[in-house]
């Protein structure tokens, strides 16, 4: 089965421009139809899933290019180790972003609780910086 660039972009929730860019820089294989339009097959789907995974982990285009380059080389232990190292690095970055996201959620939970307390009349409204005084300015956490 072949997919048009529009179908392919929709499948991966991205833009046609992004797909063209990936094919132009050699990350994403495609074929051409009789009208010289890009068409994508299951091999393209496999590559795009890998690219998307790395991109979602925060990998740079350079890291993704390197991974793709390594995938095209002869299979050997050095090559496999290099690809493994790329995924280790991206996993570490993902864990780092996860911890940052947890800290953000914790902060937001604190703010929501504070607003709920204000709305319930349990504490005065100290959320508007225009009305802060030296005595009412909240402490930074």
C-alpha positions as CSV (number, residue, x, y, z in Angstrom):
1,X,0.0,0.0,0.0
2,X,1.2,3.5,-0.8
3,X,0.3,6.7,1.0
4,X,0.3,10.3,-0.4
5,X,2.3,12.9,1.4
6,X,-1.0,14.3,2.8
7,X,-2.1,10.9,4.1
8,X,1.4,10.2,5.5
9,X,1.5,13.5,7.3
10,X,-2.0,13.0,8.8
11,X,-1.0,9.5,9.9
12,X,1.9,10.9,12.0
13,X,0.1,14.1,13.1
14,X,2.6,16.4,11.4
15,X,2.8,18.7,8.4
16,X,3.5,17.9,4.7
17,X,6.4,20.4,5.0
18,X,8.0,18.3,7.8
19,X,7.7,15.1,5.7
20,X,9.3,16.9,2.7
21,X,12.1,18.1,4.9
22,X,12.7,14.6,6.3
23,X,12.9,13.1,2.8
24,X,15.0,16.0,1.5
25,X,17.7,15.5,4.2
26,X,17.6,11.7,3.7
27,X,16.0,10.7,7.0
28,X,12.8,9.3,5.4
29,X,12.8,7.0,2.4
30,X,10.1,7.6,-0.2
31,X,9.4,6.7,-3.8
32,X,8.0,8.8,-6.7
33,X,4.8,8.1,-8.6
34,X,4.3,8.7,-12.3
35,X,3.7,12.4,-11.6
36,X,7.0,12.6,-9.6
37,X,5.0,13.0,-6.4
38,X,6.4,11.5,-3.2
39,X,4.6,8.3,-2.1
40,X,5.3,6.3,1.1
41,X,5.1,2.6,1.8
42,X,5.4,0.4,4.8
43,X,9.2,0.8,5.0
44,X,8.6,4.6,5.2
45,X,6.1,4.0,8.0
46,X,8.7,2.0,9.9
47,X,11.3,4.8,9.5
48,X,8.8,7.5,10.4
49,X,7.9,5.6,13.6
50,X,11.5,5.5,14.6
51,X,12.0,9.2,13.7
52,X,8.9,10.2,15.7
53,X,10.0,8.2,18.7
54,X,13.4,9.9,18.8
55,X,11.9,13.3,18.1
56,X,9.4,12.8,20.9
57,X,12.2,12.0,23.3
58,X,13.8,15.3,22.4
59,X,16.5,14.0,20.0
60,X,18.1,16.6,17.8
61,X,17.9,16.3,14.0
62,X,21.6,15.6,14.2
63,X,21.1,12.7,16.6
64,X,18.3,11.3,14.4
65,X,20.5,11.6,11.3
66,X,23.2,9.7,13.0
67,X,20.8,7.0,14.1
68,X,19.5,6.7,10.6
69,X,23.1,6.6,9.2
70,X,24.0,3.8,11.6
71,X,20.9,1.9,10.5
72,X,22.1,1.9,6.9
73,X,25.5,0.5,7.8
74,X,26.5,-3.2,8.0
75,X,25.2,-4.8,11.1
76,X,28.0,-5.4,13.7
77,X,28.6,-5.0,17.4
78,X,30.1,-1.5,17.1
79,X,27.1,-0.3,15.1
80,X,24.6,-1.9,17.4
81,X,26.4,-0.4,20.4
82,X,26.3,3.1,18.8
83,X,22.6,2.9,18.2
84,X,22.1,1.6,21.8
85,X,24.0,4.6,23.1
86,X,21.7,7.0,21.2
87,X,18.7,5.4,22.9
88,X,20.3,5.4,26.3
89,X,21.0,9.1,25.9
90,X,17.4,9.8,24.8
91,X,16.0,7.7,27.7
92,X,18.0,9.7,30.2
93,X,16.7,12.9,28.6
94,X,13.1,11.5,28.8
95,X,13.5,10.7,32.5
96,X,14.8,14.2,33.1
97,X,11.8,15.8,31.3
98,X,9.6,13.4,33.3
99,X,11.0,14.7,36.6
100,X,10.5,18.3,35.4
101,X,6.9,17.5,34.4
102,X,6.3,16.0,37.9
103,X,7.7,19.2,39.5
104,X,5.4,21.3,37.3
105,X,2.4,19.2,38.2
106,X,3.2,19.5,41.9
107,X,3.5,23.3,41.6
108,X,0.2,23.5,39.7
109,X,-1.5,21.3,42.4
110,X,-0.3,23.7,45.0
111,X,-1.6,26.7,43.1
112,X,-5.0,25.1,42.5
113,X,-5.3,24.3,46.2
114,X,-4.4,27.8,47.0
115,X,-7.0,29.2,44.7
116,X,-9.6,26.8,46.1
117,X,-8.8,28.1,49.6
118,X,-9.2,31.7,48.4
119,X,-12.5,30.9,46.7
120,X,-13.7,29.1,49.8
121,X,-12.8,32.2,51.9
122,X,-10.2,30.3,54.0
123,X,-7.3,32.7,53.0
124,X,-7.2,36.2,51.6
125,X,-6.5,36.7,47.9
126,X,-2.8,37.3,47.6
127,X,-2.6,36.2,43.9
128,X,-2.7,39.7,42.2
129,X,0.8,41.2,42.1
130,X,-0.6,44.7,41.7
131,X,-2.1,44.5,45.2
132,X,1.0,43.1,47.0
133,X,2.6,45.0,49.8
134,X,5.8,44.2,51.6
135,X,3.8,42.3,54.2
136,X,1.5,40.3,51.7
137,X,4.1,39.4,49.0
138,X,4.2,35.6,48.9
139,X,7.4,33.8,49.5
140,X,9.0,32.1,46.5
141,X,9.3,28.3,46.7
